[in-house]
Amino acid sequence: MMQNLYDLLDTYDAAVGADAKAIEAQIWSTYGCDRAVLVLDMSGFSRLTRRFGIVHYLALVRRMQKTSGPLVQQWRGQVVKFEADNLFATFADALDAVMCARAMRDAFETQNIATPDEKDVHVSIGIAWGKILVVEDHDYFGDAVNIACKLGEDLAKPTEILIDVGIRERMPAQLPGFALTEMDLTVSGLRLQAWGVSEG
């Protein structure tokens, strides 16, 4: 599947005018979909690796993968990839993505009660909605992916879940058990309207 996309991109790169437009339309028709994009990032890499070594941190990454992957499936999502200490996933339903994020955060916090501090796993999560290109079991691309990465990796604090305006618009107005805190954030020259998700 990825090679097919590469071939289309090479053809697009050499095309002009209407031909380029037609190839772009073919790419979106083949790979495009509207999805919630979830990006989970573990915190503490530099500190833990320097103090305890890379094997220690990789073991924590492995635990993150074994915990978060089944939860994505439970909430009807798809794991696109694990990369370094990140999880990248998609969901057809915005609320499923938020519920999964909360379940993952709670699962790690429960695990942390039984582990020493140096083996605790803390995650930050960003979720955004948009039209993206998805190459199954390989990667995804689009503005929503970039926004979810900015929210989850750059802006969210450990244990924090941040959602963008597209996710907020697709969630029910009344959500028992949820509290949403609106905030204006700036990162990499982008101004983002976001909401922090907490227990309510």
C-alpha positions as CSV (number, residue, x, y, z in Angstrom):
1,M,0.0,0.0,0.0
2,M,2.8,2.5,0.9
3,Q,4.6,1.8,-2.4
4,N,1.3,2.6,-4.3
5,L,1.2,5.9,-2.5
6,Y,4.8,6.6,-3.3
7,D,4.1,5.9,-7.0
8,L,1.2,8.2,-7.1
9,L,3.2,11.0,-5.4
10,D,6.0,10.6,-7.9
11,T,3.5,10.9,-10.7
12,Y,1.9,13.9,-9.0
13,D,5.3,15.5,-8.7
14,A,6.0,15.3,-12.4
15,A,2.5,16.4,-13.4
16,V,1.1,19.9,-13.9
17,G,-2.4,21.5,-14.1
18,A,-5.4,19.3,-14.6
19,D,-3.2,16.1,-14.5
20,A,-1.9,17.0,-11.1
21,K,-5.4,17.7,-9.8
22,A,-6.6,14.4,-11.1
23,I,-3.8,12.5,-9.3
24,E,-4.5,14.4,-6.1
25,A,-8.1,13.5,-6.3
26,Q,-7.1,9.8,-6.8
27,I,-4.9,9.9,-3.8
28,W,-7.7,11.4,-1.6
29,S,-10.2,8.9,-3.0
30,T,-7.9,6.0,-2.3
31,Y,-6.5,7.0,1.1
32,G,-8.6,9.8,2.4
33,C,-11.0,9.6,5.4
34,D,-12.4,11.7,8.2
35,R,-11.0,10.5,11.5
36,A,-10.2,11.3,15.0
37,V,-6.4,11.2,15.3
38,L,-4.9,10.2,18.7
39,V,-1.3,10.7,19.6
40,L,0.0,9.4,22.9
41,D,3.5,10.5,24.2
42,M,5.3,9.1,27.2
43,S,7.1,11.7,29.4
44,G,10.5,11.5,31.1
45,F,12.6,10.0,28.4
46,S,15.7,12.0,28.9
47,R,15.6,12.0,32.7
48,L,14.9,8.3,33.0
49,T,17.3,7.2,30.3
50,R,20.1,9.2,31.7
51,R,19.5,7.9,35.2
52,F,18.6,4.2,34.6
53,G,19.7,3.5,31.0
54,I,17.9,2.8,27.7
55,V,16.9,-0.8,28.6
56,H,15.0,0.5,31.6
57,Y,13.1,3.0,29.4
58,L,12.5,0.6,26.5
59,A,10.9,-1.8,29.0
60,L,8.5,1.0,30.0
61,V,7.8,1.7,26.3
62,R,7.0,-2.0,25.8
63,R,4.5,-1.8,28.8
64,M,2.9,1.2,27.2
65,Q,2.4,-0.7,24.0
66,K,1.0,-3.7,25.6
67,T,-1.5,-1.6,27.7
68,S,-2.6,0.9,25.1
69,G,-2.9,-1.3,22.0
70,P,-5.8,-3.4,23.4
71,L,-7.6,-0.3,24.7
72,V,-7.5,1.2,21.2
73,Q,-9.2,-2.0,19.9
74,Q,-11.7,-2.0,22.8
75,W,-12.8,1.5,21.9
76,R,-13.2,0.6,18.2
77,G,-10.0,2.4,17.0
78,Q,-7.1,1.3,14.9
79,V,-3.4,1.5,15.9
80,V,-1.6,3.0,13.0
81,K,1.9,2.6,14.5
82,F,4.1,2.7,17.5
83,E,7.1,4.9,17.1
84,A,9.7,5.5,19.8
85,D,7.6,6.2,22.9
86,N,4.5,7.3,21.0
87,L,1.3,5.6,20.0
88,F,-0.5,6.8,16.8
89,A,-4.1,5.7,16.4
90,T,-7.3,6.6,14.5
91,F,-11.0,6.4,15.4
92,A,-14.1,6.8,13.3
93,D,-16.0,8.3,16.3
94,A,-14.7,11.3,18.3
95,L,-16.2,10.2,21.6
96,D,-14.6,6.8,21.3
97,A,-11.2,8.5,20.9
98,V,-11.7,10.6,24.0
99,M,-13.0,7.6,26.0
100,C,-10.1,5.6,24.9
101,A,-7.7,8.3,26.0
102,R,-9.2,8.5,29.4
103,A,-9.1,4.7,29.7
104,M,-5.4,4.7,28.8
105,R,-4.5,7.4,31.2
106,D,-6.5,5.7,34.0
107,A,-4.9,2.4,33.3
108,F,-1.4,3.8,33.6
109,E,-2.2,5.7,36.8
110,T,-3.6,2.5,38.3
111,Q,-0.4,0.6,37.3
112,N,1.7,3.4,38.8
113,I,0.2,2.7,42.3
114,A,1.9,-0.7,42.3
115,T,5.2,0.3,40.8
116,P,8.2,2.3,42.2
117,D,8.4,5.9,40.9
118,E,11.2,5.0,38.4
119,K,8.9,2.4,36.7
120,D,5.8,4.7,36.5
121,V,4.5,5.4,33.1
122,H,3.0,8.9,32.6
123,V,1.4,9.8,29.2
124,S,0.2,12.9,27.6
125,I,-2.4,12.6,24.8
126,G,-3.6,14.9,22.0
127,I,-6.7,14.2,19.8
128,A,-7.7,16.1,16.7
129,W,-10.3,15.7,14.0
130,G,-9.9,16.1,10.2
131,K,-9.6,14.6,6.8
132,I,-6.4,12.6,6.6
133,L,-4.6,10.2,4.4
134,V,-4.3,6.7,6.0
135,V,-2.1,3.9,4.8
136,E,-3.3,1.0,6.8
137,D,-0.8,-0.5,9.3
138,H,1.8,1.9,8.2
139,D,1.3,5.7,8.6
140,Y,-1.1,8.6,8.3
141,F,-0.8,12.2,7.1
142,G,-2.7,15.5,7.3
143,D,-3.3,18.6,9.3
144,A,-5.2,16.7,12.1
145,V,-2.1,14.5,12.5
146,N,0.1,17.5,13.0
147,I,-2.4,19.1,15.5
148,A,-2.7,15.9,17.5
149,C,1.1,15.7,17.7
150,K,1.4,19.3,18.8
151,L,-1.3,18.7,21.5
152,G,0.0,15.4,22.7
153,E,3.8,15.9,22.4
154,D,4.4,19.6,22.8
155,L,1.5,21.1,24.9
156,A,-0.1,18.4,27.1
157,K,1.5,17.9,30.5
158,P,1.9,14.4,31.9
159,T,-1.5,12.7,32.5
160,E,-3.2,15.5,30.5
161,I,-5.6,15.0,27.5
162,L,-6.1,17.8,25.1
163,I,-8.6,17.9,22.3
164,D,-9.1,20.3,19.3
165,V,-12.2,22.1,18.2
166,G,-13.1,19.4,15.7
167,I,-13.3,16.8,18.4
168,R,-15.2,19.1,20.8
169,E,-17.8,19.8,18.1
170,R,-18.4,16.1,17.7
171,M,-18.9,15.3,21.3
172,P,-22.3,15.4,23.0
173,A,-23.1,18.7,24.7
174,Q,-23.7,17.0,28.1
175,L,-21.1,14.5,29.2
176,P,-21.6,13.1,32.7
177,G,-18.3,12.4,34.3
178,F,-16.4,14.8,32.0
179,A,-15.1,18.3,32.6
180,L,-13.8,20.3,29.7
181,T,-11.6,23.3,30.2
182,E,-11.2,25.6,27.2
183,M,-7.8,27.1,26.5
184,D,-6.0,29.1,23.7
185,L,-2.5,27.6,23.0
186,T,0.3,28.6,20.8
187,V,3.0,26.3,19.4
188,S,5.3,26.5,16.4
189,G,3.6,29.7,15.3
190,L,0.2,28.1,15.4
191,R,-2.6,29.3,17.6
192,L,-4.8,26.4,18.7
193,Q,-8.2,26.4,20.4
194,A,-8.2,23.3,22.6
195,W,-9.9,21.8,25.6
196,G,-8.4,19.9,28.5
197,V,-10.3,16.7,29.4
198,S,-10.6,15.9,33.1
199,E,-13.0,14.1,35.5
200,G,-16.1,16.1,36.2
